[in-house]
Amino acid sequence: MPATGLPEGAPAAARVRVRNLTDAAARRWTGDPVDCGKLRPMDLPSDPPVSPAVRITVLLRLVSEGFQDAFAARPAWLEAPAVDLAELREIVGVERVEQLRGATGLREGGAYAAGGPAGTVALAAAAHEGVLGLLGLAALPPDVVVEETPEGARYHVPEDWFITTPARRNGSG
């Protein structure tokens, strides 16, 4: 695995950048993060052209960067569904997953989410569908902006890919 932490052969789409969330978007309640775990299964071929490890890595990176844009801080932890963590462990090995746990606070959860003292960010259904386009497995969603840079393509994704929940502050209610 290269120094980027992405599996060999990871497409440029693995380098995802998200559009900065507005203050209003970061403050609004857009749904219950628990509902994110109730997504319909992705319709992927049995022999996908992109490794499931790449898809999982892109989803983790997307939620992490969504958290950073919403709260201007790195998340204290990342969550991925148990079935995806098991698949990642099978593909990249237990040792690599443990390295990810130590570096990112990766843990098992009901959905893709990132959190910390400032709040949480979870991926909405639109993000799961849109990632297929980022990986070249479906058409790129029309609301994704592609910026060509010397480092490669950067993808600016819509705010509705994220469910942002600020932490409650003492005395607020």
VEXMAR-762730 format. One record per residue: chain; z, x, y of N, C-alpha, C, O in turn. Coordinates in steps of 0.001 Angstrom, whole numbers. Atoms other than C-alpha are relative to their C-alpha. Last residue first. Layout:
N
chaine, n.c3, n.c1, n.c2, ca.c3, ca.c1, ca.c2, c.c3, c.c1, c.c2, o.c3, o.c1, o.c2
A, Z, X, Y, Z, X, Y, Z, X, Y, Z, X, Y
...
//
This chain:
173
chaine, n.c3, n.c1, n.c2, ca.c3, ca.c1, ca.c2, c.c3, c.c1, c.c2, o.c3, o.c1, o.c2
A, -54, 1012, 1020, 24499, -31669, 23183, -1027, -958, 124, -1106, -1887, -680
A, 1174, 840, -182, 25048, -28504, 25009, 10, -1069, -1069, 592, -876, -2137
A, -102, 868, -1144, 28568, -27102, 25328, -1232, -833, 231, -1207, -1734, 1069
A, -1317, 629, -156, 27943, -24203, 23015, 12, -816, 1275, -430, -356, 2328
A, -957, -831, -728, 24201, -23559, 22737, 1321, -746, 88, 1337, -1976, 126
A, -878, 753, -915, 22061, -25191, 20121, 991, 960, 626, 1559, 1820, -46
A, -1376, 161, 468, 19481, -22839, 18697, 772, -836, 1020, 519, -777, 2223
A, -1001, -885, -613, 15909, -23432, 19790, 1389, -276, -575, 1704, -1402, -959
A, -1282, 664, -178, 13659, -25175, 17253, 990, 984, 614, 1518, 1849, -86
A, -999, -856, -639, 10001, -24235, 17279, 1263, -804, 265, 1223, -1872, 876
A, -1079, 931, -305, 7575, -25858, 14865, 1158, 860, 487, 1785, 1583, -287
A, -1396, -407, 70, 4453, -23722, 14923, 936, -1152, 336, 649, -1969, 1212
A, -206, -625, 1303, 757, -24272, 14189, 1476, 308, -230, 1865, 691, -1334
A, -394, 1031, 971, 716, -26727, 17096, 71, 537, -1429, 338, -220, -2362
A, -1445, 210, 52, 800, -23746, 19445, 414, -1014, -1057, 1528, -951, -1577
A, -597, 1049, -845, -2793, -22867, 18691, 1499, -161, -230, 2033, 159, -1292
A, -45, 1292, 679, -3842, -19517, 17228, 722, -1030, 861, 1512, -671, 1734
A, -957, 769, -792, -4974, -16394, 19002, -28, -1416, -550, -1044, -2107, -475
A, 155, 1441, 76, -6651, -14127, 16460, 1107, -671, 798, 2290, -439, 550
A, -1324, 607, -205, -7099, -10449, 17128, -237, -1494, 71, -1174, -1954, 723
A, -120, 1358, -529, -10187, -8713, 15698, 1466, -401, 143, 2301, -64, -697
A, 525, 1057, 851, -10217, -4969, 15261, 222, -1358, 644, 668, -1454, 1787
A, -729, -9, 1276, -8256, -2032, 16646, -532, -1033, -982, -119, -1056, -2141
A, 315, -1240, 720, -10833, -1446, 19435, 704, 85, -1367, 213, 757, -2273
A, -671, -1133, -630, -10382, -5135, 20332, -410, 1268, -745, -977, 1180, -1834
A, 363, -1281, 600, -12441, -8247, 19599, 673, 1113, 797, 542, 1177, 2019
A, 171, -1034, -1017, -10635, -11439, 20589, -313, 1310, -719, 464, 1763, -1560
A, 128, -1336, 574, -11000, -14474, 18334, -297, 972, 1134, -1252, 793, 1891
A, 782, -890, -862, -9713, -17767, 19709, 18, 1392, -631, 1078, 1929, -951
A, -416, -1397, 152, -8577, -20347, 17139, -931, 859, 857, -2153, 763, 742
A, -972, -335, -1046, -9088, -23928, 18381, 598, 1398, -157, 1519, 1755, 577
A, 621, -169, -1321, -12324, -24371, 16422, 978, 383, 1105, 567, 926, 2131
A, -256, 1169, -851, -10596, -23722, 13073, -543, 223, 1412, -450, 1331, 1940
A, -1017, -337, -984, -12325, -20899, 11185, 224, -1220, 883, -734, -1769, 1426
A, 492, -181, -1364, -14271, -22441, 8312, 1169, 331, 922, 2268, -200, 756
A, 421, 1276, -574, -12692, -21923, 4922, -549, 308, 1386, -480, 1444, 1855
A, 99, 915, 1137, -11766, -19019, 2623, -437, -1396, 427, -707, -2250, -418
A, 1396, 152, 403, -12484, -16416, 5316, -198, -913, -1188, -1276, -920, -1782
A, 270, -844, 1162, -8846, -15320, 5541, -1443, -104, -484, -1829, 566, -1442
A, -237, -1390, -392, -8428, -16678, 9063, -352, 957, -1133, -800, 2078, -891
A, 1107, -422, -844, -10027, -19926, 7893, 143, 1444, 443, -841, 2182, 481
A, 1148, -97, 905, -7526, -20292, 5042, -1250, 430, 771, -2069, 1189, 254
A, -23, -1330, 602, -4827, -19495, 7578, -1150, 165, -982, -1669, 1270, -1140
A, 708, -955, -836, -5839, -22616, 9486, -49, 1395, -579, -1025, 2116, -370
A, 1437, 287, 107, -4797, -24981, 6683, -800, 1040, 776, -1836, 1504, 298
A, 370, -252, 1394, -1345, -23430, 6362, -1486, -245, -217, -2138, 487, -961
A, 15, -1450, 216, -1022, -23251, 10140, -444, 328, -1418, -1222, 1259, -1629
A, 1214, -543, -621, -2014, -26919, 10582, -102, 1509, -207, -1209, 2028, -351
A, 1105, 169, 945, 709, -27930, 8100, -1289, 595, 559, -2080, 1167, -191
A, 421, 1382, 195, 3319, -26537, 10494, -1159, -37, -1000, -1722, 1002, -1348
A, 1432, 263, -65, 4836, -23076, 10152, -269, -1471, -296, 261, -2034, -1254
A, 571, 280, 1320, 8508, -22746, 10974, -1487, -253, 185, -1938, -608, 1274
A, 1402, 392, -71, 10181, -21163, 13994, -458, -180, -1438, -231, 681, -2288
A, 890, -181, 1143, 13938, -20923, 14296, -1422, -404, 368, -1652, -1189, 1288
A, 517, 1226, 597, 16557, -20468, 16977, -859, 311, -1204, -742, 1373, -1816
A, 664, 836, -1005, 17816, -17859, 19444, -504, -1327, -563, -675, -2290, 184
A, -947, 672, -884, 20377, -16355, 17039, -652, -952, 1006, -34, -1932, 1421
A, -945, -928, -573, 17694, -15622, 14466, 916, -765, 926, 881, -1995, 951
A, -1131, 448, -794, 14997, -17299, 12519, 870, 1128, 482, 746, 2280, 66
A, -623, -1203, -555, 11637, -17143, 10834, 1147, -474, 868, 1055, -1521, 1509
A, -799, 146, -1212, 10139, -19802, 8588, 523, 1366, 414, 605, 2296, -388
A, 120, -1216, -797, 7619, -20269, 5784, 726, -227, 1316, 394, -1144, 2067
A, 1267, -90, -710, 8937, -23106, 3662, -76, 1360, 680, 866, 2151, 618
A, 846, 1132, 352, 11781, -24146, 1365, -1382, 73, 601, -2277, -660, 181
A, -271, 1214, -761, 13519, -20819, 1466, -935, -1110, -453, -1675, -961, -1426
A, 590, 1223, 552, 13791, -17545, -398, 412, -1195, 843, 1569, -1322, 1244
A, -807, 734, 978, 14640, -14512, 1660, -756, -1239, -443, -1747, -1648, 161
A, 748, 973, 803, 12996, -11825, 3755, 900, -627, -1046, 1625, 61, -1765
A, -935, 1068, 333, 15507, -10108, 6066, -671, -1083, -820, -208, -2224, -833
A, 260, 1241, -747, 12618, -8172, 7553, 1033, -1098, -228, 993, -2138, 428
A, 627, -215, -1312, 13113, -4503, 6629, -95, -1275, 838, -43, -1216, 2067
A, -812, -864, -851, 15599, -4907, 3776, -548, 132, 1414, 218, 181, 2376
A, -1285, 678, -252, 13867, -7896, 2226, 859, 821, 960, 1445, 290, 1903
A, 258, 1053, -998, 10491, -6195, 2644, 1280, -746, 348, 1528, -1063, 1511
A, 213, -700, -1266, 11792, -3126, 800, -240, -1008, 1126, 299, -865, 2224
A, -1331, -399, -469, 13134, -5441, -1917, -91, 789, 1306, 771, 650, 2173
A, -614, 1209, -544, 9663, -7005, -2194, 1404, 315, 508, 1816, -216, 1539
A, 616, 274, -1306, 8191, -3516, -2586, 603, -1251, 639, 834, -1275, 1848
A, -423, -1008, -968, 10658, -2598, -5361, -566, -284, 1391, 152, -178, 2384
A, -1359, 300, -453, 10133, -5856, -7251, 429, 971, 1091, 1050, 568, 2075
A, -1128, -616, 672, 6406, -5320, -7571, 1337, -306, 661, 1412, -594, 1855
A, -295, -1287, -640, 3322, -5955, -5467, 1194, 713, -617, 1416, 1893, -348
A, 1181, -750, -431, 1663, -8713, -7523, 359, 1385, 520, -259, 2372, 122
A, 847, -308, 1154, 4563, -10164, -9533, -1164, 908, 393, -1551, 1788, -376
A, -740, -954, 831, 6989, -9961, -6596, -845, 440, -1192, -836, 1611, -1570
A, 49, -1275, -710, 4414, -11687, -4371, 678, 1098, -823, 163, 2210, -934
A, 1369, -496, 129, 4031, -14477, -6929, -151, 1362, 675, -793, 2259, 129
A, 166, -404, 1397, 7797, -14926, -7172, -1401, 579, -224, -1562, 1576, -928
A, -741, -1256, 178, 8065, -14945, -3388, -142, 514, -1429, -285, 1717, -1647
A, 771, -1071, -619, 5284, -17540, -3224, 715, 1344, -119, 72, 2373, -327
A, 1183, -241, 831, 7008, -19825, -5753, -850, 1125, 583, -1414, 1917, -172
A, -360, -736, 1222, 10336, -19464, -3943, -1223, 336, -843, -1327, 1445, -1366
A, -307, 844, 1156, 8874, -20572, -602, 218, 844, -1262, -404, 1892, -1440
A, 1223, 403, 686, 9026, -17923, 2109, 402, -877, -1173, 1488, -712, -1728
A, -89, 755, 1244, 11755, -17203, 4627, -1396, -299, -514, -2335, -505, 254
A, 1213, 741, 332, 12025, -14536, 7289, 247, -738, -1297, 969, -258, -2171
A, 362, 270, 1388, 15201, -13177, 8850, -1326, -737, -74, -1754, -1389, 879
A, -1014, -639, 840, 16659, -11689, 12030, -337, -167, -1477, 80, 636, -2312
A, -867, 867, 796, 13495, -12572, 13917, 989, 816, -822, 696, 1937, -1237
A, 376, -9, 1420, 12239, -10092, 16484, 913, -946, -759, 2091, -1068, -425
A, -863, -846, 828, 12825, -11118, 20083, -542, -20, -1425, -1241, -951, -1825
A, 47, -1358, -541, 10875, -12728, 22933, 973, 941, -719, 1598, 1801, -98
A, -1339, -421, -401, 11975, -16202, 21738, 74, 1420, 553, 1162, 1886, 892
A, -861, 1090, -471, 8762, -18189, 21286, 1291, 512, 622, 1759, -43, 1616
A, 577, 615, -1197, 6336, -15276, 21093, 911, -1075, 576, 1012, -1216, 1795
A, -46, -985, -1088, 8560, -13319, 18708, -574, -576, 1288, -41, -323, 2369
A, -1391, -112, -445, 9088, -16397, 16524, 91, 949, 1200, 750, 644, 2194
A, -289, 1251, -699, 5340, -17011, 16333, 1417, -5, 536, 1661, -463, 1652
A, 546, -146, -1349, 4902, -13328, 15483, 179, -1281, 812, 343, -1222, 2030
A, -769, -1016, -706, 7252, -13701, 12512, -490, 152, 1442, 315, 199, 2372
A, -1269, 624, -403, 5644, -16982, 11428, 877, 993, 754, 1589, 602, 1678
A, 246, 1071, -955, 2182, -15407, 11464, 1304, -630, 480, 1495, -819, 1681
A, 266, -640, -1295, 3326, -12224, 9758, -200, -1049, 1088, 275, -888, 2212
A, -1252, -606, -482, 4887, -14185, 6918, -190, 645, 1371, 665, 520, 2248
A, -901, 1098, -371, 1758, -16359, 6561, 1334, 547, 529, 1859, 42, 1522
A, 495, 559, -1253, -484, -13268, 6624, 903, -1138, 469, 1199, -1233, 1661
A, -295, -960, -1069, 1634, -11555, 3968, -441, -547, 1350, 283, -419, 2337
A, -1446, 66, -227, 1515, -14631, 1716, 388, 920, 1160, 1187, 542, 2017
A, -293, 1310, -596, -2281, -14872, 2039, 1482, -96, 361, 1827, -533, 1459
A, 511, -56, -1364, -2642, -11116, 1402, 317, -1314, 713, 781, -1306, 1854
A, -925, -850, -767, -379, -11296, -1660, -447, 103, 1454, 392, 164, 2352
A, -1106, 833, -493, -2458, -14256, -2921, 1010, 814, 807, 1657, 276, 1706
A, -1224, -43, 782, -5342, -11763, -3120, 1051, -958, 566, 1198, -1056, 1784
A, -1049, -702, -732, -8506, -12850, -1352, 1273, -81, -830, 1638, -1151, -1318
A, 600, -1217, -527, -11667, -13813, -3273, 988, 837, 813, 720, 2005, 1094
A, 309, -8, -1432, -9543, -16294, -5268, -620, 1319, 450, -301, 2373, -99
A, 281, -1417, -200, -9864, -16452, -9073, -377, 188, 1471, -1552, 365, 1793
A, -859, -719, 943, -8203, -19826, -9821, -212, 1507, 91, 690, 2270, -256
A, 596, -201, 1317, -9793, -21233, -6660, 928, 805, -902, 1807, 1520, -419
A, 597, -1318, 148, -7495, -22319, -3837, -601, 142, -1391, -73, -416, -2353
A, 1044, 135, 1000, -6732, -25907, -2856, -748, 1322, -113, -1834, 1477, 446
A, 1286, -518, -443, -3487, -25336, -1031, -985, -81, -1143, -637, 177, -2295
A, 368, -1321, 504, -700, -27605, -2220, -1350, 434, 550, -2231, -391, 791
A, 765, 149, 1244, 305, -30492, 41, -464, 1376, -452, -664, 2263, 378
A, 1427, -137, -202, 2994, -29611, 2493, -715, -229, -1322, -184, 43, -2398
A, 646, 1122, 658, 6507, -30951, 2084, -1500, 17, 242, -2114, -1028, 455
A, 77, -256, 1426, 8253, -27666, 2828, -735, -1083, -759, -972, -941, -1958
A, 1054, -981, 236, 7459, -28086, 6504, -158, 296, -1480, -1253, 653, -1913
A, 1243, 676, 339, 9528, -31284, 6554, -1122, 982, -295, -2091, 620, -962
A, -56, 316, 1423, 12700, -29182, 6427, -1292, -668, -439, -1715, -504, -1583
A, 557, -1090, 782, 11720, -27750, 9790, 22, -263, -1500, -776, 306, -2244
A, -1040, -562, 839, 12365, -31210, 11306, -592, 1117, -845, -1520, 861, -1613
A, -154, 507, 1351, 9913, -31986, 14036, 1103, 710, -742, 1659, 1697, -260
A, 1260, 501, 527, 8441, -30931, 17339, 127, -494, -1430, -880, -828, -2055
A, -253, 233, 1421, 11581, -30467, 19408, -1256, -606, -568, -1671, -1675, -121
A, 142, 1355, 532, 10553, -29082, 22749, 294, -43, -1499, 76, 927, -2225
A, -1192, 828, -100, 12076, -25931, 24171, -139, -1342, -713, 858, -1954, -1096
A, -1100, -637, 714, 9512, -23355, 23061, 1241, -884, -4, 2071, -789, -908
A, 273, 83, 1437, 6667, -25646, 24059, 1147, 595, -797, 1485, 94, -1870
A, -140, 1396, 423, 8156, -26146, 27520, -221, -128, -1501, 500, -861, -2177
A, -1418, 335, 44, 8656, -22418, 27976, 204, -1418, -492, 1114, -1683, -1277
A, -543, 281, -1313, 5032, -21880, 27053, 1478, -303, -131, 1955, -625, -1220
A, -463, 1362, -179, 4235, -20275, 23751, 524, -175, 1411, 1161, 722, 1963
A, -1352, 115, -528, 2261, -17081, 23855, 350, -1459, 190, -427, -2227, 757
A, -8, 323, -1423, -820, -17345, 21694, 1439, -130, 454, 2274, -685, -259
A, -105, 1398, -371, -392, -15735, 18328, 52, -153, 1508, 517, 724, 2236
A, -785, 63, -1219, -1621, -12415, 17081, 15, -1463, 414, -998, -2154, 302
A, 5, 1243, -758, -2796, -12037, 13515, 870, 155, 1240, 1970, 702, 1168
A, -546, -426, -1290, -3626, -8698, 11952, -70, -1189, 949, -955, -1258, 1801
A, -1416, -263, 230, -4045, -10048, 8423, 676, 489, 1276, 1903, 472, 1383
A, -775, 1196, -339, -7300, -11534, 9647, 1481, 211, -238, 2300, -554, 271
A, -435, -107, -1394, -8735, -8013, 9570, 845, -1194, 398, 1667, -1089, 1308
A, 1017, 189, -1033, -8875, -8388, 5809, 600, 134, 1394, 1817, 118, 1578
A, -364, 1139, -844, -6318, -6841, 3457, -1032, -139, 1110, -1369, 842, 1772
A, 1076, 966, -111, -8149, -4531, 1074, 333, -1199, 858, -440, -2155, 906
A, 1317, -614, -122, -5025, -2677, 39, -1041, -1099, 82, -937, -2117, -601
A, 626, -481, 1231, -1913, -4825, 519, -1370, 620, 276, -2027, 279, 1259
A, 918, 981, 557, -407, -5007, 3997, -598, 556, -1285, -801, 1765, -1396
A, -768, 926, 823, 2674, -2954, 4831, -872, -1083, -599, -383, -1926, -1350
A, -124, 1283, -694, 852, -1299, 7721, 852, -987, -775, 1325, -1974, -213
A, -1176, 9, -875, 1603, 2105, 6174, 185, -1320, 728, 1290, -1620, 1180
A, 42, -830, -1196, -919, 1454, 3407, 1230, -181, 872, 2054, -1061, 626
A, 0, 851, -1176, 0, 0, 0, 0, 899, 1242, 793, 1837, 1320
//
